[in-house]
Amino acid sequence: MTKDLYQSLYEDKNINYGDDEAGRCPATRYLPLFEKWLIPPIIDLGCGRGQLVLKLREKGLEAYGVDQVELNNGMAVADITKPVPASIGGFQTVVCIDVFEHMCDEDLVYVLRNMSYSKHQVISVFNGHTKESGHPEELHINVKPNWDDWEKLIHSFLLIKEMVPIRSGNARRVYLCERPN
């Protein structure tokens, strides 16, 4: 997926992609499921509009966000698939909500390696297709045949401590992980 495609999705007011007020921000919807796992400072990789970061700051938590799109919302703009362990290592918790399915496994290796420098990680994966939900094209380029494949990939870098199924039909899960010793 290209940066330009996501830039246009976030800017399209008819789609409200990732908008908390439109109910389209999974990170804020699922926050009660993983809030207990958060240790500040927190960084949200692939933060989109930054809705989760803003919600965490409202709760008094030190939180930051980074995404590839520029939305002039105070979040950092960078490619999260590049090795940046020094900067990630300063965060106690790395959150990555509904990002993995938008990336190929090769890029996920960098993201997971970077995430492994923090003490805690929160990952959600939507293992299904988006075309039927009105998007102009299929946005999920990485859909695995089963959850074991996702868990094997995640577990190759992180220790999965808890898994929380989200949707009926088991299409989305949240993983609470720790840095391996």
C-alpha positions in Angstrom: 0.0 0.0 0.0 1.2 3.4 -0.8 1.5 6.4 1.4 -0.5 8.4 -1.2 -3.5 6.0 -0.9 -3.6 6.3 2.9 -3.1 10.1 2.7 -6.1 10.3 0.5 -8.2 8.0 2.7 -7.5 10.1 5.8 -8.3 13.4 3.9 -11.6 12.1 2.4 -14.3 13.5 4.6 -16.9 11.1 3.1 -15.0 8.1 4.4 -14.0 9.3 7.8 -11.1 6.8 7.8 -9.8 6.4 11.4 -12.1 9.1 12.8 -13.0 8.6 16.5 -16.1 10.8 16.3 -17.4 8.7 13.4 -16.7 5.5 15.4 -14.0 4.5 12.9 -11.0 4.4 15.3 -10.5 0.8 16.6 -7.7 1.9 18.9 -10.0 4.0 21.1 -12.9 1.5 20.9 -10.6 -1.3 22.2 -8.7 0.8 24.7 -10.6 -0.8 27.7 -9.4 -4.2 26.6 -5.7 -3.2 26.7 -5.5 -0.2 29.0 -4.3 -2.2 31.9 -1.2 -3.3 29.9 0.0 0.3 29.2 3.1 1.6 30.9 4.1 5.2 29.9 5.8 6.6 28.0 3.7 5.0 25.2 4.2 5.3 21.4 1.5 4.4 18.9 3.1 3.1 15.6 0.8 3.7 12.7 -1.3 6.1 14.8 -3.3 7.6 11.8 -5.3 10.5 13.1 -3.7 10.2 16.5 -7.0 9.5 18.3 -5.5 7.0 20.7 -2.6 9.3 21.6 -5.0 12.1 22.3 -7.2 9.8 24.5 -4.2 8.6 26.4 -3.0 12.2 27.0 -6.5 13.1 28.3 -6.1 10.3 30.8 -2.8 11.9 31.9 -0.5 9.4 30.2 2.6 10.4 28.3 1.9 9.2 24.7 3.2 9.9 21.3 2.3 8.8 17.8 4.0 8.2 14.4 2.5 7.5 11.0 3.5 7.7 7.4 0.8 10.2 6.6 0.9 13.9 7.3 -2.3 15.2 8.9 -0.9 18.3 10.7 -2.2 16.8 14.0 1.0 17.0 16.0 2.0 13.4 15.4 5.4 12.5 14.0 5.6 11.5 10.3 8.0 8.6 9.5 8.2 5.2 8.0 7.7 2.7 10.8 9.3 -0.1 8.7 12.8 1.3 9.2 15.1 0.0 11.9 14.9 2.6 14.7 15.7 0.7 17.9 17.3 3.6 19.7 14.1 5.8 19.6 11.7 2.9 20.3 13.8 1.7 23.2 12.9 4.9 25.2 9.2 3.8 25.3 7.9 1.3 27.9 4.9 0.4 25.7 4.5 0.3 21.9 1.0 0.1 20.5 0.3 -1.0 17.0 -3.5 -1.2 16.3 -4.8 -2.5 13.0 -1.6 -1.9 11.1 -0.1 -5.4 10.5 -2.7 -6.4 7.9 -1.7 -3.3 5.8 2.0 -4.5 5.6 3.9 -7.3 4.0 5.7 -9.8 6.3 9.1 -8.3 5.2 8.2 -4.9 6.6 6.6 -6.5 9.7 9.9 -8.0 10.6 11.3 -4.5 11.1 8.3 -3.3 13.0 8.3 -6.3 15.3 12.0 -6.1 15.9 11.6 -2.4 16.8 8.7 -3.2 19.1 10.8 -5.8 20.9 13.0 -3.0 22.4 10.1 -1.9 24.7 8.8 -3.7 27.8 5.2 -4.1 26.7 3.5 -4.3 23.3 -0.2 -4.1 22.2 -1.0 -5.4 18.8 -4.3 -5.8 17.1 -4.8 -7.6 13.8 -7.9 -7.7 11.6 -7.5 -10.9 9.6 -10.1 -10.2 7.0 -10.8 -8.1 3.8 -12.0 -4.5 3.6 -13.3 -4.2 0.0 -16.8 -5.1 1.1 -16.9 -2.2 3.6 -16.9 0.5 0.9 -13.2 1.2 0.5 -12.1 2.1 -3.0 -9.8 -1.0 -3.0 -8.7 -3.8 -0.8 -6.6 -2.3 2.0 -5.5 -5.5 3.7 -2.6 -6.9 1.8 -1.7 -9.4 4.5 -4.4 -11.8 5.4 -3.2 -15.1 6.9 -5.0 -18.5 6.4 -5.3 -18.9 10.2 -4.5 -17.2 13.5 -1.6 -19.6 14.1 0.3 -17.9 11.3 -0.1 -14.5 12.8 0.9 -15.8 16.3 3.9 -17.5 14.9 5.1 -14.3 13.3 4.5 -12.2 16.4 6.0 -14.8 18.7 9.2 -14.9 16.7 10.0 -11.4 18.2 7.7 -11.0 21.3 6.2 -13.1 24.0 2.4 -13.2 23.7 1.0 -13.0 27.3 -2.7 -12.7 26.5 -4.9 -12.8 23.4 -8.3 -11.1 23.3 -10.8 -11.9 20.5 -12.7 -8.8 19.4 -15.3 -9.5 16.7 -17.9 -12.1 16.2 -16.5 -14.6 13.7 -13.1 -14.1 15.3 -11.9 -11.7 12.6 -9.9 -9.4 14.9 -7.7 -10.0 17.9 -5.7 -8.0 20.3 -2.4 -9.4 21.6 -0.8 -8.2 24.8 3.0 -9.0 24.5 6.2 -8.6 26.4 9.8 -8.2 25.4 11.6 -11.5 25.4 14.3 -11.9 28.1 
